[in-house]
Amino acid sequence: MIKRLLPVGYAWMVVHGLLSVFLPKQAIKLNGKLLLRGYENPGDLEPKQWYVRSTRISGLGMLVTGVTGLLAGQLAEDEDDEEDATELPDESTDDEPVELDI
């Protein structure tokens, strides 16, 4: 079950990372609306410039992590498919006697 949800989480990180890298103020406002739901006037808050830069940098980290996770998952699936395809049949036969050196 978790293996099926991992790509969804990585894709969410890519989307959120892209939003944070290219539109950091909008990402901050979106997060503010979600996180500050119980407070009055969260839309009136204005982020400082250092916070916008740190949001952009953390978005870059999320973007790299999400892409890496998606690629690693794809590579793992490809390796599993190759292992399944290259399994060799058992070559031992019961027709030949086995010689033991003692």
Buried (B, 14 or more C-beta within 10 A) or exposed (E): EEEEEEBEEBBEBBEBBBBBBEBBEEBBBBBBEEEEEEEEEBEEEEBEEEEBEBBBEBBBEBBEBBBEBBEEBEEEEEEEEEEEEEEEEEEEEEEEEEEEEE
